[in-house]
Amino acid sequence: MRRRSAVQRKVPCLFVTEPFKVLATETICGKALAADIHNAIPTEKVDGTCCYVTTYKEFAWNIEEDFKPVPDTWIPAKDLEFSNGNPLPDENGHMPGWVPVDKNNKQYCWHSSVINYEAEIALVLKRHADPGLLEISPVPLSELLEQTLELIGTNINANPYGLGSKKHPVHLLVPHGAFEIKNPPTLKPNDLRSWFESCSEGKAEGIVWHCHDGCLIKLHRHHLDLPWPLAETYLNSQPVVISFNRTKYECDFEPKSLFHHFSNLDGQRFDRLKDVKFDA
């Protein structure tokens, strides 16, 4: 799978937005034009929480100290600007960055559920080699290093893709830019609105354009005053196959883990992503 640009700053909207509103005007923003948006690669914007795979030093949370400005383990986003060693807010007042996931902290239990630290693998949803088919498979963390991904699933953002259940939660990582849009609309508000409303590929949270200079530009349905989430989405209605040969790994997967459950489904195909379920 081709690696796309990582998310290392707040992604600007394709269009200039109205002051104090999230609605787009009809004017394409200067950043998009400067990044040659008309020749960029459009991909589906996936609704989850952003994650970053990198190496980091050992740490321990200090409740008294770590939650004032930022903890020492905070990793600034790579595109953040600095002055005299201090991070500067962007034009919207944001200073994006990352904090390490502590696998023993319940706050990060859903993040940790898609990582096996012993085998050094992650559960990833991506395109299969066959057109029109998705694949869930373990991917070595070494192959994801310095990438950003979206964590989706049962307990993330009210589960817009209908994955899993309360009894058997399902969570997955999706590399940013994994789902290229094959029949994108023109960059006109009316054409984009029509695409979101009438095209099957348009049943998505939005579009992220990956520009050749590494810049990312986005458009959310809300920018066009369109609803999200939807009862049915393009992502959760696509067929998916599970590819997980557990004999490749020397460790034993914990019986209640996602890795154990998905390895038991190796080779199985489901008509829709949201149909993936584990036996009770």
C-alpha positions in Angstrom: 0.0 0.0 0.0 1.4 3.4 -1.0 2.2 5.6 1.9 0.4 9.0 1.9 1.3 12.1 3.8 1.0 12.0 7.6 -1.2 14.4 9.6 1.2 16.7 11.5 -0.9 19.9 11.7 -4.5 21.0 11.7 -5.8 20.3 8.1 -7.3 23.3 6.5 -10.6 23.3 4.7 -10.7 23.3 0.8 -12.8 26.5 0.8 -12.6 29.7 2.7 -15.1 29.4 5.6 -17.4 32.1 6.9 -16.2 33.8 10.1 -17.5 32.1 13.2 -19.1 29.4 11.2 -18.0 26.0 9.7 -19.9 26.6 6.4 -17.8 26.8 3.3 -18.0 29.7 0.8 -17.4 29.1 -2.9 -13.8 30.4 -2.8 -11.0 27.8 -2.7 -8.5 28.8 0.0 -5.1 30.1 -0.8 -3.3 27.1 0.8 -5.2 24.7 -1.4 -4.3 26.6 -4.6 -0.7 26.9 -3.6 -0.5 23.2 -3.1 -1.9 22.5 -6.6 -5.2 21.1 -5.2 -6.5 20.4 -8.7 -3.8 17.7 -9.2 -4.0 16.2 -5.7 -5.2 12.7 -4.7 -8.6 12.7 -3.1 -9.1 10.1 -0.3 -12.0 9.3 2.1 -11.9 11.2 5.4 -12.4 8.5 8.0 -14.2 9.4 11.3 -12.0 8.3 14.3 -9.3 9.6 16.5 -5.8 10.4 15.1 -2.8 8.2 16.1 0.9 8.5 15.3 3.4 5.5 15.3 6.9 6.5 16.4 9.5 5.4 18.9 9.6 7.1 22.3 11.4 7.0 25.6 10.2 5.1 28.6 8.0 7.3 30.8 5.6 7.3 33.8 2.7 9.7 34.3 3.1 12.2 37.1 -0.4 13.3 37.9 0.8 16.4 39.9 3.1 17.6 37.1 2.1 16.2 33.7 -1.2 17.8 33.2 -0.4 21.5 33.5 0.8 22.9 30.2 2.1 19.6 28.5 3.9 16.6 29.9 7.6 16.1 29.1 6.6 13.1 26.9 4.5 15.3 24.7 5.7 15.1 21.1 5.0 18.2 19.0 3.5 17.7 15.5 6.3 17.8 13.0 4.8 20.8 11.1 4.6 22.9 14.3 6.6 26.2 14.2 8.9 27.1 17.1 10.4 30.4 18.5 13.3 30.3 20.9 12.6 26.6 21.5 8.9 27.1 22.3 6.0 25.9 20.1 3.9 28.5 18.4 0.1 28.3 17.9 -1.1 28.1 14.3 -3.5 30.7 12.9 -6.4 29.1 14.7 -4.6 29.0 18.1 -3.9 25.2 17.9 -0.6 23.5 19.0 -1.2 19.9 17.8 1.0 17.2 19.2 1.1 13.6 20.6 1.2 11.9 24.0 2.4 8.3 24.3 -0.2 5.6 24.8 0.3 3.9 28.2 -0.9 0.3 27.6 -1.7 0.0 31.4 -3.9 3.1 31.5 -7.6 2.5 30.9 -7.9 5.9 29.3 -6.1 4.3 26.3 -7.6 0.9 26.4 -9.1 1.1 22.9 -5.8 2.3 21.4 -4.0 -0.5 23.2 -6.6 -3.1 21.9 -5.3 -2.8 18.4 -1.6 -3.1 19.3 0.2 -6.3 20.4 3.5 -5.1 22.0 5.0 -8.6 22.3 4.5 -9.4 18.6 5.0 -5.8 17.6 2.0 -5.7 15.3 -1.1 -3.6 14.8 -4.6 -4.5 13.5 -5.0 -2.5 10.3 -8.0 -2.0 7.9 -6.8 -1.3 4.4 -7.5 -2.0 0.7 -7.1 -5.6 -0.5 -5.2 -6.3 -3.7 -8.6 -7.2 -5.3 -10.5 -4.1 -6.3 -13.6 -3.4 -4.2 -12.4 -5.5 -1.3 -11.2 -4.4 2.1 -8.7 -6.4 4.3 -8.2 -6.6 8.0 -4.7 -7.9 8.9 -1.8 -7.6 11.3 0.9 -5.2 10.2 4.4 -4.9 11.8 4.8 -1.7 13.7 8.1 -1.2 11.9 6.1 -0.8 8.6 3.9 1.9 10.2 6.7 3.9 11.8 6.3 7.7 11.4 2.8 7.2 9.9 -0.4 8.6 11.2 -3.6 6.5 11.3 -7.2 6.8 12.4 -8.5 4.6 15.2 -12.1 3.6 14.5 -14.5 1.3 16.2 -17.2 0.6 18.7 -16.1 3.1 21.4 -14.7 5.9 19.1 -16.8 8.9 18.1 -20.1 7.1 18.8 -19.2 4.4 16.3 -20.4 5.9 13.0 -19.4 2.7 11.1 -21.4 0.4 13.3 -18.5 -1.9 14.2 -18.7 -4.6 16.9 -21.0 -4.4 19.9 -20.9 -3.5 23.6 -20.2 -7.2 24.5 -17.6 -7.6 21.7 -16.0 -4.3 20.7 -14.2 -4.0 17.5 -11.5 -1.4 16.8 -9.1 -1.0 13.9 -6.4 1.4 12.6 -6.8 3.0 9.2 -3.7 4.6 7.6 -4.4 8.1 6.5 -5.0 8.2 2.7 -5.8 4.4 2.6 -9.0 4.8 0.6 -8.5 6.7 -2.6 -11.7 8.1 -4.2 -12.0 6.6 -7.7 -14.6 9.0 -9.1 -14.2 12.3 -7.4 -16.3 15.4 -8.1 -15.0 18.7 -9.4 -13.9 21.2 -6.8 -17.2 23.2 -7.1 -19.5 23.4 -4.0 -22.6 22.3 -5.9 -20.8 19.3 -7.5 -19.3 18.3 -4.2 -22.7 18.6 -2.5 -24.3 16.5 -5.2 -21.6 13.9 -4.9 -22.0 13.6 -1.2 -25.8 13.3 -1.5 -26.1 11.0 -4.5 -22.9 8.9 -5.0 -22.2 5.8 -3.0 -18.6 6.9 -2.5 -20.0 10.1 -1.1 -21.4 8.4 1.9 -18.4 9.4 3.9 -17.5 12.0 6.6 -15.5 14.0 4.0 -12.6 14.2 1.6 -8.9 14.7 2.3 -6.8 15.7 -0.7 -3.1 14.6 -0.5 -1.1 17.2 -2.5 2.2 16.4 -4.2 4.1 18.8 -1.8 2.8 16.8 1.2 0.1 19.3 2.1 -3.3 18.0 3.2 -6.6 19.7 2.4 -10.0 18.6 3.7 -13.7 19.1 3.2 -16.1 17.8 5.8 -19.8 17.2 5.1 -20.6 19.9 7.7 -18.7 22.4 5.6 -21.5 22.0 3.1 -24.3 21.9 5.8 -24.8 18.1 5.2 -25.5 15.6 8.0 -23.0 13.2 9.5 -23.1 10.4 10.7 -25.3 8.5 8.3 -27.3 5.3 8.8 -25.3 3.6 6.0 -21.8 4.6 5.0 -19.7 3.6 2.0 -16.9 2.2 4.2 -19.0 -0.1 6.3 -21.0 -1.5 3.4 -17.9 -2.8 1.5 -16.9 -6.5 1.6 -13.9 -7.4 3.7 -11.6 -10.4 4.2 -9.6 -11.3 7.3 -6.0 -12.2 6.7 -4.4 -13.3 9.9 -2.1 -16.4 10.0 -1.3 -16.8 13.7 1.3 -19.5 13.0 3.6 -16.6 11.9 3.8 -15.4 15.5 5.5 -17.1 18.4 3.5 -15.4 21.1 0.1 -16.6 22.4 -2.6 -14.0 22.0 -4.7 -13.3 25.1 -8.1 -15.2 24.6 -10.2 -12.0 24.9 -8.0 -9.9 22.7 -8.9 -8.7 19.2 -5.8 -10.5 17.9 -7.1 -13.9 19.2 -10.6 -13.2 17.7 -9.4 -12.1 14.3 -6.9 -14.9 14.0 -9.8 -17.3 14.5 -11.5 -15.6 11.5 -8.4 -16.0 9.1 -9.6 -16.4 5.5 -13.2 -15.5 6.2 -14.9 -13.0 4.0 -17.9 -10.8 5.1 -20.3 -9.1 2.7 -20.0 -5.8 4.7 -17.4 -4.4 7.1 -20.1 -3.9 9.7 -21.1 -7.6 9.5 -17.8 -8.6 11.1 -18.7 -10.2 14.4 -17.1 -12.6 16.9 -18.8 -15.8 18.3 -20.3 -15.3 21.7 
